[in-house]
């Protein structure tokens, strides 16, 4: 049975909790050097796909 006491992210009191922002900031600082040096393969594939699609939709003659 679904746990109805679980707070969903769309509740503003959950997403504005300063403790969660502190945790997120700490995790970002911890993993930032690793991700910058060696981004996950999925990210590089996603970036290549976005770049390919942008080139395809670019108007002809645009510099």
MOKA-V997143 format. One record per residue. SS is DSSP state (@ for helix, = for strand, . for the rest). D_LAST is the distance of its C-alpha to the last C-alpha in Angstrom with 2 decimals. Layout:
ss={SS:SS}
d_last={D_LAST:D_LAST}
This chain:
ss={.:.:.:.:.:.:.:.:.:.:.:@:@:@:@:.:.:@:@:@:@:@:@:@:@:@:@:@:@:@:@:@:@:@:@:@:@:.:.:.:@:@:@:@:@:@:@:@:@:@:@:@:@:@:@:@:@:.:.:.:.:.:.}
d_last={57.01:54.00:54.42:54.13:54.35:50.91:48.44:45.14:41.85:41.61:44.66:43.51:46.38:45.06:41.42:42.37:44.98:44.37:45.91:43.22:40.48:42.35:42.58:38.88:38.02:40.46:39.07:35.50:36.75:38.76:36.11:33.00:33.50:34.20:31.19:28.87:30.29:30.67:28.86:30.57:29.48:28.86:26.29:24.33:24.56:23.45:20.39:19.47:20.13:18.04:15.02:15.80:16.19:12.98:11.09:13.56:13.11:9.34:9.21:8.75:6.37:3.78:0.00}
